[in-house]
Amino acid sequence: MMADRPAGNNKPALELHVPEPRFRPGDEADFSHLEIPPAGQQQRPDEACEARETMALCHDLIRVLGEDDQAHGPWDPKLDPETLRTMLGHMAQVRAFDERMFRGQRQGKTSFYMKCTGEEATSVAAAMALASDDMVFPSYRQQGILITRGYPMVEMINQIYSNKADKLKGRQLPIMYSSREHSFFSISGNLATQCPQAVGWAMASAIKGDTRIAASWVGEGSTAEGDFHSACTFATVYNAPVILNVINNQWAISSFSGFAGAERTTFAARAVGYGLAGLRVDGNDALAVYAAQRWAANRARANAGPTLIEYFTYRAEGHSTSDDPSAYRSAQERSEWPLGDPIMRLKNHLIALGEWDEERHAAMDLVAAERVKEATKEAEKNGILGHGLHHPFRTMFQDVYEELPWHLEEQAKQARREREIKWPGVEPWAM
Ligand SMILES: Cc1ncc(C[n+]2csc(CCOP(=O)(O)OP(=O)(O)O)c2C)c(N)n1
């Protein structure tokens, strides 16, 4: 016996729901539908709690900085003013870096750049809550980690220009950095691959009996990839010492977060289904970001389990220099975004504490811009896009095989012959 389909014509035909963003170009943006709880109201469970005890926090929003610019509640990390100023300084440095690199792309010095405007706290404050040698597996919008860890800006720019000093020899897309010395895993353009890699690295760290943990960052759009779900499964099965950060900046290029499932539930809530601890955090509140990352780091270090953290934020600028967001979203979204600007919020907090003022802030911005300018000048000596100062062509055949296979040997020879015909007398560094 099997059930019958309902008879008659008065039953609705099955239909699919196709997500549609609330606002398109020309629309007024109104975010009043978002539930933004007051700062300080969220419980802070013990770091070693059962994963299911975080269920409510997966649907809430952990916030510390209130409308009054003061820190509130049990998640206040109680950082001293010097640390807060350092945090502010790193965020301002990231923004200054982004501004100049964006302009550099428009001036033709590089082919590509990606800003993280409005998301600075999600990398800077998170990186500050980790140990400097905890292994990070970032996406392409976490330049804040490198700035926080003191990676030289001139090296970042050499990579962006793919010039002769680029440590990655022009083999990576601009901004896809890598630094073993800074425990910063090579960025991959293949979205979400960093998630299982972080879990695997964390498992290896535990197998070795080490104390270093791993953390990955992924965009909310990329959580729709299978790799993210494999990472969650492995993390929970082996209780890996890992933090899976999801940056929900509302947009995945021109696809809004609804296409990754945001209309149904939160990204943090994915955690509970897997048996991971989950936290949903105001990503524009640097103190909340720090506190959440610290909670998860302590939990991982104590073998109490992995954590998935959703940072609720907004991608204030285009996806990359190749994108024009005015083609698909309301221009008002940025100014109407209810969680404000992470740099302004931390700045106002420091001012409210009597530990900062407008003059010092303006001076700090000037210094940040000057540092980038100096680093840019230094990097330009090593070449910019199209000026020929790049790694020798022959290096494209190196470092992959211990012994070059015959067909690549032939291609290398052919490339050399063509160069001699096309560019006779070219400097040897370009060979
Ligand atoms: C596996 C894979 N699919 C698609 C792309 C193309 N792509 C690059 S970035 C991007 C959007 C990702 O959005 P999200 O994960 O939300 O991160 P965000 O850019 O917002 O930081 C897409 C679709 C890719 N690089 N890799």
The ligand as an ORCA input file, in Angstrom:
! r2SCAN-3c Opt
* xyz 1 1
  C      34.895     26.960     -5.802
  C      34.691     28.364     -6.297
  N      33.487     28.746     -6.786
  C      33.303     30.004     -7.234
  C      34.334     30.919     -7.223
  C      34.114     32.334     -7.744
  N      33.993     33.268     -6.619
  C      35.060     33.937     -6.131
  S      34.685     34.892     -4.827
  C      33.065     34.432     -4.873
  C      32.091     34.965     -3.847
  C      32.337     34.449     -2.470
  O      31.513     35.110     -1.559
  P      31.629     34.884      0.012
  O      32.017     33.493      0.304
  O      30.388     35.387      0.637
  O      32.875     35.799      0.439
  P      33.091     37.378      0.283
  O      33.637     37.604     -1.107
  O      31.800     38.035      0.510
  O      34.103     37.763      1.301
  C      32.826     33.552     -5.922
  C      31.528     32.973     -6.258
  C      35.586     30.477     -6.727
  N      36.632     31.306     -6.633
  N      35.742     29.222     -6.245
*
